[in-house]
Amino acid sequence: MSSRLGIAIAITFVFVFLSVAGLVVMRSTVDNLQAEPEEGTSVAVALESATAAGAPFEGLTEARLAHGDRCLRVAIADEDSERVEGLRRVTDLGTFDGMLFVYGADIDARFTMADTLIPLDIAFFAADGSPIDATTMQPCPEGGDAACPTYGSREEFRYALETAGGSGGSGAIGACG
C-alpha cells in the first residue's frame, strides 16, 4: 500500500470518528435540555416555585398548578427522558394529581399508554396555558410503544397534563390563586 493511500485512509477514519463523536455529544446535549415554560405567563409563575418531588416521583420536580378552578399537585416532566418515561409502570399517583409535560416550543408529539397501568385523562394547552384539546387514554400494559395506540392533540401544544382517568378538569392552566 502506498503512503498516500495509508494517509487517506487514516484521514478518513479520523474524520468519521470525529463526526460520530460530535453527533453523540450533540444528541446527549439536546436530550438533556430542560424545557422552560413560556415567560410572562401564569404557567411560568406556577412553575417558578417548583421543588424536588416526593414519592413516587423522586428525581423530578413538582409544583402546584391551577387547572380551571382546581389547584393540583403535579410532577413535572420537562426533560426528554422524563417525558418518555411519563407515568409508565405507575399504579398509584399517591398524593399527586398528575404529571405536567413541558415542552420548550409548540409541538405535535403523540403519547402512548405502553406499560401504563391506569387510565389517564390528557389535556393539551397552548403556551399561554389556554386549553386546546383533551381525551381519555386507556392502559396498554402488555404492548410496547409500537403496539399501543397513540394519542395527540388536534393542534400543536406547549403543555400536556395527565391526570387519573375521570378526574380531568376543564379550563386553562396557570398559577393557583
Buried (B, 14 or more C-beta within 10 A) or exposed (E): EEEEEEEEEEEEEEEEEEEEEEEEEEEEEEEEEEBEBBEEBBBBBBBEEBEEBBEBBEEBBBBBBBBBEBBBBBBBBBBBEBBEBBBEEBEEBEEBBBBBBBBEEEBEBEBBBBBBBBBBBBBBBBBBBEBBBBBEBEBBEEBEEEEBEBBBBEEBBBBBBBBBBEBBBEBBBBBBE
